[in-house]
Amino acid sequence: MMRGIYAVVVLDLKRFWLDKTRLVTGLLQPLLYLFVLGAGLGSSSQLGAKYQGFIFPGVLGLSMLFTATFAAISIVFDRQIGFFKAVLVAPVPRPAIALGKIVAGGIQAAVQGLIVLPFAPLAGAPLGVWSVVELLGAMALASLTFSAIGVAFASRFTSVTVFPIVSNAVLLPMFFLSGALYPLTSAPTWMQVAAHADPVAYAVDLMRGALLGEFFFSPWLSVAVLAGVIAALTGSAVKVFNRGEDDSSLGASRFNWKR
């Protein structure tokens, strides 16, 4: 089992390493949010000069969320070219394939987050020794959560053209409802209620609390919710992988997700 997980992780990380352009281009979006959008919104925000520091954990979550989702698209691409069938018939337990994909995506998301992290002081977010330790733990949990979301979605798609459209339609509302760009304490009641059903909100709040000491949810509640989301979505992905490549079991034909 562990050897199978290791093999899948190594394969995906080799792909990630060969595509170094992703590391650079993946940095542009969070920096635009942080220094361009943050500067513009900060000038009209009650937080003023502290606004960029406040949204830094949210921008960090944005970078990790979309990196993890982009990593999961390899499942759809491999399925479309037929390589995924070879992976499924390999002498590797299918649960190990799902777990390996989630771990590999989590590592890629964490690496992208670590690249953004040094910009925290420029945004006005202090980096103390203990706060960094707590933040790294929160980032690790968040990256696995985001990767589990990506793998659970990708495991049910067969088209690389449809997957990004549908994933963005789901992920963008999750991001904007998470309180990444505004304090949830001052948000309308319906947005606060929606945030309670949004795993991205718990991840962002946990990272913001670790860095700035400001929590909306209880830290232990955030940890429990994120752990539950990882377990549930991992189980969902394992269930799909165990079914093999039958399109009807994937649900592609039922929802017209197949190209």
C-alpha positions in Angstrom: 0.0 0.0 0.0 2.7 2.5 1.1 4.9 1.6 -1.9 2.0 2.2 -4.2 1.3 5.6 -2.7 5.0 6.5 -2.9 5.1 5.5 -6.6 2.1 7.6 -7.5 3.5 10.6 -5.5 6.9 10.3 -7.2 5.4 10.1 -10.7 3.3 13.3 -10.1 6.1 15.2 -8.5 8.4 14.4 -11.4 5.7 15.9 -13.7 5.5 19.0 -11.5 9.2 19.4 -11.4 9.5 19.2 -15.2 6.9 21.9 -15.6 8.8 24.7 -13.8 6.7 27.4 -15.7 3.8 26.6 -13.4 5.9 27.7 -10.4 6.4 31.1 -11.9 3.0 31.7 -13.5 1.3 30.3 -10.4 2.9 33.2 -8.5 1.4 36.0 -10.7 -2.3 35.5 -9.7 -1.8 35.7 -5.9 0.6 38.7 -6.3 -2.0 40.5 -8.4 -4.7 39.9 -5.7 -2.3 40.9 -2.9 -0.6 44.0 -4.3 -2.9 45.3 -7.0 -6.4 44.4 -5.8 -5.3 44.6 -2.2 -3.9 48.1 -2.7 -7.1 49.3 -4.5 -9.6 47.8 -2.0 -7.4 48.7 1.0 -7.7 52.4 0.2 -11.4 52.2 0.7 -11.5 49.6 3.5 -11.9 50.2 7.2 -8.7 48.2 7.7 -6.7 50.8 5.6 -3.0 50.0 5.5 -3.7 46.7 7.3 -5.9 45.3 4.6 -3.1 43.7 2.6 -1.8 41.9 5.7 -5.4 40.8 6.5 -6.0 39.3 3.0 -2.6 37.6 2.8 -3.8 34.3 4.3 -6.7 34.4 1.9 -4.4 35.0 -1.1 -2.2 32.2 0.2 -5.2 29.9 0.2 -6.1 31.0 -3.3 -2.7 30.1 -4.6 -2.8 26.7 -2.9 -6.4 26.0 -3.9 -5.9 26.5 -7.7 -2.5 24.7 -7.6 -4.1 21.6 -6.1 -7.0 21.7 -8.6 -4.6 22.1 -11.5 -2.6 19.2 -10.2 -5.7 17.0 -10.2 -6.4 17.7 -13.9 -3.6 15.2 -14.7 -6.2 12.5 -13.8 -8.6 13.8 -16.5 -5.7 14.1 -19.0 -4.5 10.6 -18.3 -8.0 9.2 -18.6 -8.5 11.0 -22.0 -5.3 9.6 -23.5 -5.8 6.1 -22.1 -2.8 6.2 -19.7 -5.1 6.0 -16.6 -6.2 2.5 -17.6 -2.5 1.4 -17.5 -2.3 2.9 -14.0 -5.4 1.1 -12.8 -4.2 -2.3 -14.1 -0.8 -1.9 -12.5 0.0 -4.0 -9.4 -0.9 -1.1 -7.1 -4.0 -1.1 -4.9 -6.5 1.4 -6.3 -7.0 3.1 -2.9 -3.2 3.8 -3.0 -3.7 5.6 -6.4 -6.3 7.9 -4.9 -4.3 8.6 -1.8 -1.1 9.1 -3.8 -2.9 11.6 -6.0 -4.1 13.5 -3.0 -0.8 13.5 -1.3 1.0 14.6 -4.5 -1.5 17.4 -5.1 -1.1 18.5 -1.5 2.7 18.7 -1.8 2.4 20.7 -4.9 0.0 23.1 -3.3 2.2 23.4 -0.2 5.2 24.2 -2.4 3.3 26.9 -4.2 2.2 28.3 -0.8 5.8 28.3 0.4 6.8 30.4 -2.6 4.2 33.0 -1.8 5.0 33.0 2.0 8.1 35.2 1.8 5.9 38.1 0.5 4.1 38.3 3.8 6.3 41.0 5.4 5.8 43.1 2.2 2.1 42.8 2.6 2.3 43.8 6.3 1.8 40.4 7.8 4.3 39.7 10.5 6.2 36.4 10.5 7.1 35.3 14.0 8.7 32.0 14.8 5.7 30.4 16.5 3.2 31.9 14.1 5.2 30.5 11.2 5.2 27.0 12.8 1.4 27.2 13.3 0.9 28.6 9.8 2.9 25.7 8.3 0.7 23.2 10.1 -2.4 25.0 8.8 -1.0 25.1 5.3 -0.4 21.4 5.4 -4.0 20.7 6.4 -5.3 23.2 3.9 -3.3 21.8 1.0 -4.5 18.2 1.6 -8.1 19.5 1.8 -7.8 21.4 -1.5 -6.1 18.4 -3.1 -8.8 16.1 -1.9 -11.4 18.5 -3.4 -9.5 18.5 -6.7 -9.1 14.7 -6.9 -12.7 14.0 -5.9 -13.9 16.3 -8.7 -11.3 15.1 -11.3 -12.0 11.4 -10.7 -15.5 11.9 -12.2 -14.5 13.8 -15.4 -13.3 12.5 -18.7 -12.8 15.8 -20.6 -10.0 18.2 -20.0 -12.0 21.0 -21.6 -15.1 20.6 -19.3 -13.2 20.0 -16.0 -11.7 23.5 -15.7 -15.0 25.2 -16.5 -17.0 23.2 -13.9 -14.2 23.3 -11.3 -14.0 27.1 -11.6 -17.7 27.4 -11.3 -17.5 25.6 -8.0 -14.2 26.8 -6.6 -14.6 30.6 -7.2 -17.8 30.8 -5.1 -16.1 28.8 -2.4 -13.2 31.2 -2.4 -15.3 34.4 -2.4 -17.5 33.1 0.3 -14.5 32.1 2.5 -13.8 35.5 3.9 -10.5 35.6 2.1 -10.9 39.2 1.0 -13.1 40.6 3.7 -13.8 40.0 7.5 -16.6 37.4 7.9 -17.5 39.3 11.1 -18.8 42.2 9.1 -20.3 40.1 6.2 -24.1 39.8 5.7 -25.7 37.0 7.8 -26.4 34.9 4.7 -22.7 34.9 3.8 -21.7 34.0 7.3 -24.1 31.0 7.2 -22.8 30.0 3.7 -19.2 30.2 5.1 -20.1 27.5 7.7 -20.6 25.1 4.8 -17.5 26.1 2.9 -14.3 24.1 3.6 -12.2 26.9 2.1 -13.5 29.3 4.8 -12.2 27.0 7.5 -8.8 26.6 5.8 -8.4 30.4 5.3 -9.6 31.2 8.8 -7.1 28.6 10.3 -4.2 30.2 8.4 -5.3 33.7 9.3 -5.6 32.8 12.9 -2.1 31.2 12.9 -0.6 34.3 11.3 -2.6 37.2 12.7 -4.3 35.7 15.8 -7.8 36.5 14.4 -10.3 33.6 14.3 -13.9 33.5 13.1 -14.3 29.8 13.8 -12.9 27.8 16.7 -9.5 26.5 15.6 -10.4 23.0 16.8 -13.7 23.2 14.8 -11.7 24.1 11.7 -9.3 21.2 12.2 -12.1 18.8 12.7 -14.1 20.0 9.6 -11.0 19.9 7.4 -10.1 16.5 8.6 -13.7 15.3 7.9 -13.7 16.8 4.4 -10.4 15.1 3.6 -11.7 11.7 4.8 -15.1 12.1 3.0 -13.6 13.2 -0.3 -10.8 10.6 -0.2 -13.4 7.9 0.3 -15.4 9.3 -2.6 -12.3 9.2 -4.9 -11.4 5.7 -3.8 -14.9 4.5 -4.5 -14.7 5.9 -8.1 -11.2 4.5 -8.7 -12.4 1.1 -7.4 -15.1 1.0 -10.1 -12.5 1.3 -12.9 -13.0 2.9 -16.2 -16.7 2.2 -16.8 -18.1 5.5 -18.0 -21.5 4.8 -16.4 -20.0 4.3 -13.0 -18.0 7.5 -13.4 -21.2 9.4 -14.0 -19.8 11.1 -17.1 -22.6 10.0 -19.4 -25.3 10.7 -16.9 -24.3 14.4 -16.4 -23.0 14.9 -20.0 -19.5 15.5 -18.7 -18.0 13.3 -21.4 -16.6 15.0 -24.4 
